[in-house]
Amino acid sequence: MGRYIARRLFQLIPVFFGATFLIFAMVYAIPGDPIQALAGDRQISPSTVQALREKYNLNDPLPIQYAKYMGNLFQGDLGESLRGRDVTEIIRQKFPVSLRLALLAFAFEAIIGMAAGLLAAIFHRSFLDMLVLVSTTAVISIPVFVLGFMTQLILGVELDLLPIAGIQDGWRSYILPASVLAAVSLAYIARLLRTSLIENLRADYVRTARAKGLPQGRVIGRHALRNSLIPVVTYLAVDLGGLMGGAIVTEGIFNLPGIGNEIFRAVQNQDGNIVVGIVTALIIIFLLMSLIADLLYAWLDPRIRYD
């Protein structure tokens, strides 16, 4: 187990550097001058422009900028924004909002999606199965911003059941945005588990378990379901990192002060330090969740070994 974890961590190193360099290069390639964007319509002297470009290493080639950034990162310094705000402090302030949103969305998609997929597989070709297929197809086909406005109008305005913006009402404020954020992933998980479980229920080892006289619940829960959960666990682990970064549209619709909203404003203001700092933190979360998913495989399927 120890050697496996060490090997996986070693494999994550090039992925981390490759992903962070790609993000850094994309921010570097954004057209326009970030110093001029900072000044807006005001005129600033050439000496001030030069001083600011030197301060933020904007005159250096891309590889030199990246090397300096990574050197500071390994010392725990994510730099500061063009407006003088510490990026680490920004993440510390905004991260809890996005984390609550992502965790609640993750719970929705894991519980509801897996329950829908399990029932659809058990009652294959029934009305319930068709209902799951039709409803998930409909959810996947609706754009996120349309779904967000629909839930705000129906559940928030017309029925007045839940708040539609801000975080003033505590956890109740996150229910609508979390359900919108989880909707598409929930549909994919339901369909993924349904397909995987139907396939495993037809496998020889399940027929053998039934021939031994094992109860139907044990056959499904202990044998077929555990193997069927492997692709679902993979999707969930990857999606948790995606939920953190994919909340830009959702946070904008529901006016949540999270890191997704902060990234959107930073891109508008051409403040690359904020974008790179937040995305770097998200990359680390994504890689850790991927490692956790790998470690769960052996528990779900004893045929998987770590040697």
N, C-alpha and C positions, 0 to 999 in steps of 0.2 A: 504493500500500500504506500509506504513512504517513498519508494523508488518511483512508483507511478505518479504520485503527486509532484515529485521533483521534476520528472520528465515532462509532465504537462505544464508546469510553471516555466520550464525552459522553452517549451514550444510557444508559450504566450509572449515571450520577449520580442521576437521579430514581428509578431502581430501587433503588439503595442506600438513599437517604433514605426512600423509601416502605416498604421492607422493615424497616429498623431501627425506624422509627416504629411500625409495626404490632406488632413484637415488644415494644417498649417499652410500648405501650398495653395489650397483652394481659397483660404482667406487672403493670402498674399496676392492672388490673381484677381481679386475683386476690383473692378475698374473704379477709378477716382482716387483722389488724394484724401486720406483720413484726416490729415491736419486741416485741410481746407473745409472738410465736412464738420470738423470740430468748431471752426471759426464761424461757419454759417455765412451770413451776408456781411459780416464785419471784415474790415481790412486789417491784416496783421503784417508786421514788418518782416522782411526777408530774414533778418537775424533771429527773430522769434521762431519762424518756421524752421530754420536750420537747427536751432537749439532743441526744438521739440522732436525733430527727426533723429537727432543724435541721441536724445534721451530714450526714445522707443526703438532704437536700432533700425530705423526705416531706411537708412542709407546703405546698410549692409546687404550683401547678396543673401538669397533665400537660405542656402545651407548654413551660413554664419548665423543668421537670425535664429534658425531652428536649434543650432548647437547651443547658443546662449540661452534660449528658452528652456531647453531640456536641462542644462546645467543648473538654472535657477529652480526648475521643477524638482529635481532630486534633493534640493535643499529645503523643500516645502514652500517655495515661493512661486505663486502663479502670476506674479506681476500685478500691475495696476492698469485700470482703464485709462483712456485718453482724457477723461475728466477727473483723474486723480483718485478714483475709488479703488480700493484693494479688491482684487478679483476673489481672493479667498474669502473675504468678508461678505462679498456679494453672494457667493455660493452658500455660505453659512446662513444667510438670511433667507434666501429664496428656496434652498433645497428642501426644508421641511414641508413646504406647501406642495411641491411636486412629488415628494415622497409619499405623503398622505394620499394624494390623488392616485399615484401609481399603485400603491398597496391595495387601496379599495377597488380599483379597476381590476387588479390581479385577482383579488378574491372573487369578484363577480364572474370573471371569465373562467376561473378554475372551477368554482362550485357549480355555477349554472351551466357552463359549457360542457363539463364532464357529465353532469346529471342528464342533460339533454342527449348527449351522445350515447350514454349508457342505456337509457330507455329506448332510444331509436334502434339500437342494435339488438336489444332483448326482444322488442316487439317489431322485428324486421318485417317490412311490407305491410304494416298495419296503418291505420289512420294516424296514429301518433308518429310513426316514422315519416310519413309523408308531410305531416305538419312541421316536423323539425327540418326536413329538407327544404320545404318551401319558405319557411320563416328565415332560415339562415341565408338562403339565396337572396331574399329580399334585403336583409340587413347588409350583406356584402355589396349589393348593387347601389345602395344609397350613399352618397358622399357624406363625410363626417360633418361638414358644416351644415348640410341640410338636416341631418339627424339631430344636430345640436339645437338648431333653431326650432325644429318641430317639438322636441322635448321641452324647451323653454316655453313655447306657446301653449302646449297642451297641459303639461304637468305644473308649470310654474305660473302662467298667467290665467288660463281658463279655469283650471281646477284649484289653483293656489295651494298645492300640496307641498312644494319644496321651493327654496330660494333659487333664483336664476342667475345671480351674480354675486361676486365677492365671497369673503370667508367669515362674515360677521356672525353666522349662525353655527359655527363650529363644524362638527362632522356632517351635519345636515347639508351644509353648503357644498359638500363634495359628492353627494349622492348622484345628482344629475350629471355633472361633468364626468364622474367615474363611469357611470353607465354608458355614456356616449363614447368615452375613450375605450371601453372594454368591448363595445358591441361587435366590431368586426373580428377581433381576436376570439371572442366567445363563439361566434359562428364557425370560424375555422376549427376551433378545438372540438366543437360538437361533431362536425363532419369528419374530422380526423379520427377521433375516438370511435365513432360509429363504424367507419370503414375498417379500422384496425381490429376492432372487437369482432365484427362479423367474420373477418378472415380467420381469426384465431379460433372462433367457435367451430369452425369447420376443420380444424387441424386434427391430426391423428392423436396427439396426446390428450385432447379434450374428449375425443371419442373413447379413449381408453379409460379416462377418469369416470365417464358416464357408465361404461361397461362394468366398472368395479362397484357401481351402486352408490356413488357419492351424491349427496344432495345437489340440486341445481344451483343453489346459492353458493356452495363451496366450489363447484366447478367453475362458475363464472368469476367469483371474487378471488379465489386463491390461484387459479390456473390461467384462465383466459385473460382476465382483466390486468393482471400484473404485467404480462408480456405486451398487452395492448397499450399500456401507459408509457412505454419507452419513447415512441415518437411524440406523445403529448408532453412528457417531461422536457424533451428537447425543445419543443416549441415554447413552452412556458418559460423556461430558463432564458432563452433568447429574447422572448417578448418582454420580460420584466425590464431588461435594459432598454428595449425599444419604447416601452411605456414612458420611461423617464424622459427620453428625448423626443418622443412623438406627441407630446402634449402641447406643442406650440399652438396648433389650431384650437384645440379644446380650451386651453387656458385663455386664449384670446376671446373666444365666444363667451365664456363665463367670467371673464375679467378676474382671473386668479393670478395673484402676484408670485408666480413660480419661476423656475429657471427657463421654461419654454417661452414664456412671455419676455423674459430678460434677453434670451437669444434673439428673438424677433426684433426687439428694439435695438440691440447691439448691431445687428446686420443693417438696419435702417440707418444707424449713425456711423456705420463703417468702423465700429470699435472692435477690431479683430482680437484684441487681448481678452475681452470678455468671452467672445465666441470660442476661441481656442481653449481657454481655461475651463469653461463649462463642459465643452465636448470632451476634453481630456478626462475630466472626472467621470463622465458618462461611459467612456471607453473602458476605464478601469472597472466600473460596476458591471458592464457587459461581459468582460473577460472573466471576472470572478463568478458570475452566474453561470457562464459556460462551464467552468471548472466544477462547480457544484453539481451541475447536471450530469457530468461524466461520472462523478462519484456515486450518484444515485443509481446508475445503470446496474451495478452489481447487485444491489439490494432488490431491484425489480426483476432481474433475470440472472439467476445463479450461473448460467452458462457463460456469462461475461467474467473474465478474470483480469486481474491487474498486472499479471506477469508478462 
